[in-house]
Amino acid sequence: MRPNPLRARWAAGEPAIGGWLTIPNQLTAEVTAAADLDYICIDMQHGLIDYSDVLRMLTAVTASGVTPIVRVPENSIANISTVLDAGAIGVIVPLVNTVAEAASVVAACRYPPLGERSYGATRAAAVEGPDYYDRANDEVVCIPMIETVEAVDDLDGILSIPGIDVAYVGPSDLSISMGYWPGTTAAPFLAMLDRIVEACDRHGVVPAIQASPSTAADRLARGFRMVTVVTDILAYRVSVDLAIAQARGTDPGGPGAPLY
């Protein structure tokens, strides 16, 4: 099994910069994977992507050498094991709010004795090699999402569970949970981000977050070590708006600009 490049970056003290795919298309996955990114996440939760799409898109991303990650629709062994068997080298699991929920994420990501993942890594073993079973527990990245005040209040317990590699902040849902609109820059929200980074540092877990080109520098400065900076459908819309604005001589900014 090939080493997961994300782990090498983190071990060297370097952040990982990633992209996000919501369009169910192998070509857009391939084009995005050709960019200078460290990982790409295929989104099955809020995107339009189903399992057959994931298989095709994983093929494109894996061929590029970029670490392929999938966000599953919900926290279940079936969802997590299915995308791992398909060849994802990392799994993002939404709305993990308690220690028990986080423990179930780890159990689904790891083979015994570290977890409860069933043996049968169809595509993953074929692509990654005959030593997949021996190395998967060390290379696959387990990533619960921290998206609510409830999760932050229980964060020390969540991050104490062996096998969690990354805590991924969903800033829009966290904003809503705190009573703000998505995209807020309110001081309490930014303080909450700092609180999450500090807890991750204490527990040896990588802090991660969804960002944008305009917020990425701030998130990196705050200590996040895994930052998603581009989403396919938003990047396409921004590019279209910019082309039209340049043709018309108008301002491409305004309320249509994407929030993260």
N, C-alpha and C positions, 0 to 999 in steps of 0.2 A: 504494500500500500504506500502511495506517495505521501511524504510528510505534508501536513497542512501548513501552507505558507503563513497563515495568520499567527500560528503559535510561534514561528520564528521571528516575526515582526515584534510581537509583544515581548518575547524574551530579550530582544535587542533594544527594548525601550522605545520602539517606533509605533506610531498610531497606524491603524488600518483605515483606509478610505474606501467607501463602497457605493454601489448603485442598487436600485430597487426596480423590479420588473412587475408591472401590473397588466400589461398587454399580453394576451395569450398568443404569442407569435415567436417561432424559432428564429426568424431573421432578425427581429429587433433584439432578441436575446444575444445573438451572435455579434451584432454590431456594437451593443453595449459592452459585451465582454472583450471586444477588441480595444476598448479604451484603457487608459492607465488606472485601473482600479485593482484593489486588493481582494475584494469579494463582491459577489452579486447575490442578492436575495430575490427569490421568486415568491411572490405574495399570493397565497391561496386564501387569505382571510378577506381582504378588502378588494383584491383584484378580481379579474374575470377569468381566472385560471383554474382549470380542473386537473385531475391526475394525468390524463392523456397529454395535456399541454405541458405539464411538468416534465414528463419523460423526454419530450422533444427539446425543451428548453435546457434541461440539464445536459443533454448531449452537446449543445452549442457552448454552454458555459464551461463544461469540463474540458473540452478540446482547447480552450484558450489558456488554460493554466490558472485562471482565476478561481478562488475558492467558491464552490457552489453551496448556497444556503437556501433553505426553504422556510417560509413562515407558514405554519399549518393553520387551519381554520379555527381549531380549538384544542384544548389540552386533553388528549386521549392517547393511549398506547397505540391504537389502530392508526391514527393520523401520523403520529411521530414515526413509528416503525416503518410505515409504508413509504414515506419519502426518504428515509435512511436507506432502505432496501433498494430504492430507485437510484441512489447515488449521491444524495445530498451529504456534504461533509460538515454541515452544521444545521441546526434546527432552531428557529425562533418560535416561541410559544406565547400567544397573547394572553393578557389578563391573568397573570399569576399573582394572586393576592395574599396567599397564606403559605405557611411552612408546609402544610400537607399537600397543597397544590404543587409547590416547587419540588417536593420529594417525588411526586408522581411523574414530573417531567424528567428528572434524573433517571428514575427507574425505567422509563421508556427509551431513553437514549443509550443506556449501557447494558452490555451483556453481563450475565451473572459471572462472578458473585457481586459485582458492583450495582447491578440493576436487574431488570426483568425482560430485557429485549429478547425476542425469540430469534433463533438461528434460522436464516433463510434469506441472505442478502443477495437476491437474484442479480440485478444489474450491477450493484455496488461491487460484489465480489468479482464479477466478470471484468469490470473496468479497472478496479483497483488492485487486483492480483490475488494469488492464493493465500497471502498472509493477511487478508482483510480481517478475518475474525481475531487474529492475534493482536492487531494494532488498532482496531476501530475504537476501542475505549480510550485510547491515548490521543487519537487524531480528531475524532468527531467533536464538534464544539456544541455544548449544551447551553441554550440561551433563553431563559425565561424573561418575559417582558414585565417591567415595572411601570404601571400605568395609572395607579390610583393612590390616594392618600392612605388607604388601608394597607397597600403593599409596602409603602415607605415606612409606615408605623411598625410593620413586622419585618423590616429589611434585615436587621441583624440575624434574626432567625432564619430567614430565607437564604441569606448568603453563607450561613454556617453549614449548609448541607453539602457534604462532599460530592463532587461531580459537577457542580455548577461552574461554568467557565466565565460566563458573561452575564451581566444584568443590563438589559436593553430598555432604555427609557422610551416610551411612547409619549412625546411631549404634548400632543393634542389632547389625548385622553387624560393625561395628568393635569393639564390646564383645566379641563372641564371638571375633573374631580375636585379641584381646588376652588371652583366657582368662577373661573375665568373663561374667556373665549379662546379657542385655539389660536396659537401664534402670539400669546401674551408675552410681554416683556416686563410684567410686574415684578417688583423686587422680591416678594415672597416666593414666586415661582422660581426665579433664578437662585434664590437661597435654597430651595428644595433640590435643585440640580446639584448644587455644591454639597448638600447633605448626602446625596446618593453617591457622588464621587468619593467623598470621604469614607463612607461605609465600605464601598468596594475596595478602596485602597487598604483598609484595615483587614479585610478578609481575603485579600489576594485574588479578587475577582475583577475582570476587565469591565470598566464602565463604558456603555455604548449608548448611542442616541440617534434618532432620526433628525436630520438637519437639512439645510439648504445651502447653496453657495454663499448666501448672505449671512447665515448664522454659524457656518462651520468653523470659522476662525475663533469665534467666541467659545464654542463648545470644546474645541481642542485646547484653548487656553485654560479652560476650567478643569481640564484633566481627563476628558473623555478620550478613550484610546481606540474606539471603534465608532466611526462617524459616517453615516450614510448621507451623501451630499447631492444625489441626483436620482429622480424618479422618472421612468420613461415617459409616461403620459404627460406629466407636468413639463418635462423638458421639451417635448414635442409642441405643447401648447405655447410655451414661452417663445420657442423658435418661430412658430407661425405668427404670433402676435408681433414679434420683432420685425419679421419680413414685411408684414402688412404696414406696420408703423413707418418703416423706412421708405416704403413705396409711397405712402400718403403724406410723409413728412410730419407725422404726429408722434405724441409721447406714448411709448409702449407700456409705461408703468400704470399705476392706478389700482383700483379695487380688484382687477382681474389677476393681479400678481399672486402666485401661489403662496399659501401658508403651510408651515410644517410644524 
